Amino acid sequence: MAGAAERATLGGDVQSRKEQVALALFIAVPFLAVAAAIPVAWGGWLGWSDVLVTVVMYWVTGHGITVGFHRLFTHRSFKPNRPVKVALAIAGSMAIQGPVVRWVADHRKHHKFSDRDGDPHSPWRYGTSLRALTKGFLHAHMMWLFDPEQTPQRKYAPDLMKDPDLVRISRQFPLWVFVSLAAPVVAGGLLTWSWQGAVTAFFWASLVRVSLLHHVTWSINSICHTIGERPFISRDKSANVWWLAIPSMGESWHNLHHADPTCARHGVLRGQVDTSARVIWALEKLGWVRDVRWPVRERIAARLVPTGESPATAA
């Protein structure tokens, strides 16, 4: 009975054909919108309200993933009060990357087996030749999502499954998908007081926004485990990719994250923009989160690759 209840609320350990079809649609339809974005914008179907709503939705749902799903629920980088916890779980769910408990289970398994057998999405899965790496890159970016065998949530996220708030929000995932797609329509319609404003807001702030955020998030699994700088010692291929820092909200400073996973700030070196860390800082200043695991100078220094030694050798 417990297994049946778990499948009904959080999804089971095997992905159904219906889930795979739904997943394909939620990847393909927004991607087609991105492909049509330039001609649509050229045709005049992009207004100030579309830009405003898209930026706000991207910022809210993106930080729901980076601050909430990742740094809070996966790595426990800080302790929030209940309203912040619930708000971050809902905001992350609205990114349409899966229920919070499943997302966390997948990511914790990734860290346990990073770039080794057992990693759900390593680009090095098939080998190091150009052909193998090309196949592995595509797998790491998005094809791993279609693996019928799902990460056991009770094994990798038992703490979340004991939290009634997070279980409920995971169970409500279809509702938050609807809210994520519908909210821009309402906002666009109210800002312009027109049906056209509602329609264009849906195109830009729902479809295009979802696709862009999907691919930026997936790029951390693919690009940031393939190319980039590795100033810190880690046991995998995690790397820093500077040009992804702003759209990924600091997640692309990925090498430090794998060297020190519970650290609340990923961009710890000079000039490394990390808006997710700034959000956590603001929440701490407001008194809404506590026990933030900020970088410790000595701890960071101990993880730097020794001068004159290549990161590949050090890893």
N, C-alpha and C positions, 0 to 999 in steps of 0.2 A: 504493500500500500504506500509506503514512504517513497519508493521509486516512482510509482505512478503519479503521486502528488508532485514530486520534484519535476517530472517531465511536463506536467500541466502548467507549472508556474515558471520554471527557469529553462526549460528545454532539456532534453536528455543528452546522453553522451554520444549519440549517433544522430547525425544531421539527416533529416528526412528529405525526400525529393521535393516536397512542397516548399521547404525552407530554402533549398538550393535555387528553385525557380524564382522565389521572391527575392533572394539575394542578387541573382543575375539581373532582375529588373531594376533593383535599386542601384545597381552599378551602371547598367547600360543606359537607362533613360536620362539620368543627370549628365552622363558623359556625352550623350548626343546633344544635350543642351549646350555644353561647353563648345562642342564642334560648331554649333550654329551661332555662338555668341558674337563673333565678329560681324557677320552679315546682318544680324539682328541689331547690333549697336550702330552699324553703318546706316541702317534704314531708319534711324531715329527713335528706336524703341529702347532707349536707355536714358532715363532722366535722373535728376538729383535725388529724388526720393528712392529710386532703385539702388543707387550707390549707397545712400545712407542706411537703408534697411539691410542691404547685403553685408555691409561692414559690421553693423551691430550684431546681426545673426551669426556671422563668422566669428566675431570676437567672443560672444557669449558661449556658443556651442564648442568652439575650439578650446577655450579655456576650461570648459566643462570636461573635456578629454584630458588636457595636459595637467591642469591643477587637480581636478577631481578624480577621474578614472585612473590616471597614472601616478601622480606624486602622492595623492592622499590614499586612495583605496588599494592600490597595488603595493606601494612602498612605505606607507605610513610615515611620510616625511613631516607631518604635523598632526595636531589633534584639533578638530573643529567643534564648535557647538552644534547642536542638532539642526537648527535652521540652515547653517552653511553646508552641513553634510547633505541634507536633503536637496538643497538648491543645486549643489555641484553634481549630484547624482542625476537630477532631472536635466540639467544643462548638458551633461555628457551624453545622456540618452538621446537628446535632441540632435546630436551630431549624426545619428543613425549609423552607428558602428557596432550595434549589438547591445544587448542588455548588460548592465554594469557587472554582474557577477560573472557572466561568461567572458567578458572583455578582460577582467582582472585575472581569471584563471589562465587564459591564453598567455597573458603577458608574464605572469609568474613562471609558467612553464618555459617560456622563452629565456628568461634569465637563468633558470636552473640548467638549461642545456645550450646556452648561447653559442651558435655556430658549431654545434656538435650534434651527433645523432640524438634525436629527441626534440630538437628545436622546431617549433611549428613552422617557422618562416625564415630559415637561414638561406641567403643567396648562394651559399657554398654547399648546399645540399647534394648536388650532383657531381661535384668535383671542381677542378681549377682550370680546365681548358676553356677556351673561348666559347665553345658550343655548350659545355656544361654550365658555365657561369651565366650565359644568356638565358638558358632554361631555368637556372636557379634564381636569377634576378626576377623573372616573371612570376615564379612561384612565390618568392618572398614578398613581392609587391601586392599581389592580389589572389593568385590561384590557390594559395593555402586556405583561403576562406571557404573553398568548396570541398575540403577534405571531409568525407562522411564521418570519420572518427573524430569526435570532439574532445577537447580537453576535459577530464573529469573535474567538475566544479567542486564536488565535495572533498576532493583530495587537495586541490590547489587554492580553493577559496573558502575553507570551512568557517573562517571568522565572519565573512560577509553573509554566509548562509544562516548565521545565527542572529543577524541584524534584521529585525522585522521591517525597518524602513527600506533597506536596500533590497530585500526580497520582494517587497511590495512594488517598488519602482521597477525592478527587473520584470516582474509579472506584468506591469503596465506598459511595457516597451511599445506595443502597437499604438497606445494612446499618445505617447510622447512623439512618436513618428508623425502622427496626424497633426499634433500641435506644431511641430517643427515645420511642416509643409504649409499649414494653414495660417500661421501667425503672420508671415510676410504678406499674404493676400489681404488680410484685414488691415495691417499697417499701411500697405501701399494704397489701398482704397481710401482709408481715412486721410492720409497725407495729401492725396491729390483730389479726393472727393470724386473719383471716376472709376468706371469699370476697367478702363485701359490701365490706370495706375495699379489696380489689383492684379491684372493679368501679367503686366511686365514685372511686378514685384515677385510674383510666383516664379517667373522664368529665371530672374537673376538671383533673388534672395532665397529661393527654395532649391530649384534644380541646379543652377550653376554653383551656388554656394556649397551644397552638399557634395557635389563632385570634386570641387577644388579641395575641400577639407579632407575628403576621403584620400585623394591622391597625395596630399601633403603628409598626412598621417602614415600612409603606406610607404612613403619615401623614406621614412625613418627606418623601416625594416629592410628596405632594398638598397637605396643609395647610401645610407649612413652605415651600412655593413659591407660596403663594397669599395668606395673611394673616400678620400678625405684625409685630414691630418689626425695623427694619433699621439698627442703629447703626453698622454697618461698610460700607465701600465694597466693592461686588462688581459684577460685570458681568451679574448675573442677578437673579431675584426671590427669592432665598433669604432667609428671615426667621427670627426667634426666636419660638417659641411656648412660653411659660413653663409652661403647664399640662400639657405633654407631657414636661417635663424628667425627672421621676422615672420614669414608665413606659418612656420611651425611653432611660433610663440616660445622659442628657446629650446625646443626638443632636439634640434639638430646638433647641439653641442653634446653629442651622444657618447663620445669617448669617456668623458668624465663621469657620465651617468653610469656606465658599466663598470668604471673603476670604483665608484662610490654610490651605489644605487639608491640609498636612502637620503641622500643629500637633497635638500629642497631647492637648491639652485644648481642648474646644469652649466650655465655659462659663467665660469668662475675666473677666467683670465681677463685681462684688461681689454675692453672694447667688445666683449661678448654680450650682445643684447639678449635678455631673457625676460620677456614680459610675464611669463607664468610666475617667475620668482617675485616680480614686482606686485602681482596680484596677491600672492601669499603674504608679502611684506605689508601691504595695505590692510589685509584682513587681520594680521597680527596687531598692527597699530590701532585698529578699531576695537581690539579685545575679543574678536570673534574666533580666533584660533590661538593655540598655545603650543608650547613644546616643539617649536619649529627646529628642524635639524639643519641649521645654516652651515655653510662651509667652515671648517676649522683649518687655519693656516698650516699648522703642522701636518695635519692629515692629508691635505692637498699636496703639500711639498713632498711627502713620502711617496705619493703615487705618480709624481712626474717621472718621465723617462730620464735616466741619468744623462748628463751632457756627454755628447760623443757617441752615444749608443742609439741605434735606430729603434723606433717603436716596434718594428716587426721582430727584432731580436729580443727586445725586452719582453714582448708579449709571450 
